[in-house]
Each structure stands twice: as structure tokens, then as C-alpha cells.
Amino acid sequence: MTSSRLYVLGGLLALISLLAAFILVDVLATVFFAITVAYLLIPLRRRLEARGISRWGASAVATVVAAVGVVVVLAPLFVILFLRLDDLFALASLLPEALSFEFLDMFYEVTLNEVLTVVFSLIRSLGRSAATAAPVVLIKLTLFGFLVFSLVLGGDSVGRTLLASVPMEYHDVARALNTRARETLFAIYVLQAATAVGTFFIALVVFWGLGYDYVITLSTVAAILQFIPIVGPSFLLALLALYHVAVGNVVAAALIVVVGGFAIAWLPDVLIRPRLAKETADLPGSLYFVGFVGGLLSLGPVGIIAGPLVVALLAEMVSILGDELNVEEDGPMVDDSAPRDGPQHSDPEVGSGVGTDTDSDETAGVAH
């Protein structure tokens, strides 16, 4: 294949990919998550194939494993809600009939009926929104499953095609970026699970220290909420603080906001994620934190994966460029302002003798 034909085909691939991204913009996040999950499941499919399972069967098993993993993460939340429903109603019965407070020399009174009216109205609104969004969510989940299965099944051929389109002298760069992307994605998902586990144990200590009942239940809910971007355990802490304010225990509300907000909502993201990022993905904790926070604020939930991934690929490219230029990590900086060895001449003709001989000949000719 001629180089011009290869460039044309590569350009067409890029153009059609951009067109597909523009048309499928509403499901672009679903496609991105499916690609990242399939990227990690391909090695599992290869291992299953090595044990004698067909490629189709191995791809199906790998996809089911991913689905089971999602169910295992979310199932405890619904189980706890079902088992503790009576306890929630018992706590609700402890709320006072009315709550009075003073603000800016004005007295206000909020009755329980007014609060329940607002809560039930909010629940109805959320229920209508959920019912409206349910078909779309179901379609996206179905699309996600099909995409993961298809990418796991045919991911090798796609990878070989993309690698073959890269000039031979750059194959090492492509392989290095591929390895970095796989390690980073694996680390991101492992970090998410590890952060949830760490949140559980930190929450155990905090809730026990603050004298809460059902410590294990609250800690489990906080750990599961760690998988929900932006909201996280802060949602649980806000509910607990509102309950304490409603029953008149302002000190407990302040404690759960300050202590719980620091130890449960903030500390795991700052303490666990950066440290494990260095161990699992060989990515400095500061760079991971920048990618995580920047991606989350810029892209929303997708940024949790995309942000650290882009930062990791950027760091890998800097490393590759440094190796190409033979830059030593601890070597001295090159100072262009330092004088170089040897004589420096502003005029190349000075001291060469060429201009002197020529001028002498011309002068002699004129004299004759």
C-alpha cells in the first residue's frame, strides 16, 4: 500500500469517527465507558480462550463478569434500604411536630406536615423524572452491554488494524501508549474500589466515635455512595445533618458536617487515590489528582476516567520524548547563555586572511 493511500484511508477514518461522535453525542459517554471496560476485559477473554473456550463464549463470560461486578457494587444499597425500612420509619416518628428558630431577629416555625408535603412533592417529581428517563436508561444499559460484548469479541482485530496504520518506526510508541492506557484504566477502576473500601473503614471509626447506631449500615452506604460521582458520601452526611437539626441537636449536626465531611467525604479522595495511583499506575499522586478533579469538573462523571487517562498518556509521551532525546532525569540543565569553548567571532571573515589577500591583489592591480 502506498503512503498516500494510507494517509487518505487514515484521514477518512478520522473524519468518519468525528461524524459518528457528532451524531451519537447523546450516547458518547456510554460508548466511552464501554470502550474502557472492554479494554480491560480483553485480557480475561484471552485467558479463557487459552483454557479451550471459544472466542464467542469467552467474550460472553467476560461481559457477564462485568455485569455481575456492577450488581455486586449496587446490590448492598438496595438490600440495606429494604432491611432498614422499618428503622427509617421509626427515626421519622421521632421528628418533632414543629421546628422553631430565629434568624435576623425574625422567628420562623416549620411544621412536620409542611416538610412532609415538600418531601412527598419532591419524591413525586423524582418519580416522574425517573419514569420518564427509565426507557432511555434501559436503552443505554442495553447499548452498553452490546458494545462491551462486541468490543471484547473483536477488539484484537481493531487493535491490529490501528497498529498497522502506524508507520513501523513508531510501533514502539504505539505499544507504549497502549500499555500505559491499559495500566491506567486498570488502576482507575481498582482505585475506585479501593477508595470505597477505605471509605467504609474510615466511616466505621467516625460513626462509632460520634455515637451512631447502625454503624455498619451507615458505613456501607457511605462506601457505596463513593462510586457515585460528585455526590458521594456527602449526600448521606447532609441527610444526617438535616435530621439532627430537625430534632434540635445542632451540635451533632455540626460534628457530622465537620468531622464526617473531612474524614469520610474528603480524606479518602486525597489520601487513598493519589497514593495508590503511584503504586498501581506509576503515576504521581499529584498528576492523578489533577486529572481526577479536572476531568470531573470539566466533563462530569466521564471525567473520572477520562481525566486521569489523558494525564497519564501525556506523562507517557513526555517520558518517550525524553528517552528519544537522551535526557537524563537527574542531569544538569542546559544553559544557552553560558559561553561555549573556542574562539567566538562576530564576523566570519575576521582572521581568515581571505579578505586581506583579495584586497591586496586588487590594490596592486590598481597601482600598476
Secondary structure, DSSP 8 states (H G I E B T S, - for coil): --HHHHHHHHHHHHHHHHHHHHHTGGGHHHHHHHHHHHHHHHHHHHHHHHTT--HHHHHHHHHHHHHHHHHHHHHHHHHHHHHTHHHHHHHHHTS-SEEEEEETTEEEEEEHHHHHHHHHHHHHHHHHHHHHHHHHHHHHHHHHHHHHHHHHHHHHHHHHHHHHTS-GGGHHHHHHHHHHHHHHHHHHHHHHHHHHHHHHHHHHHHHHHTT-SSHHHHHHHHHHHTTSTTTTTHHHHHHHHHHHHHTT-HHHHHHIIIIIIIIIIIHHHHHHHHHHHHHHH---HHHHHHHHHHHHHHHGGGHHHHHHHHHHHHHHHHHHHHHHTT--TT-----TTS--SS---SSTTTTTSHHHHHHHHHHHHHH-
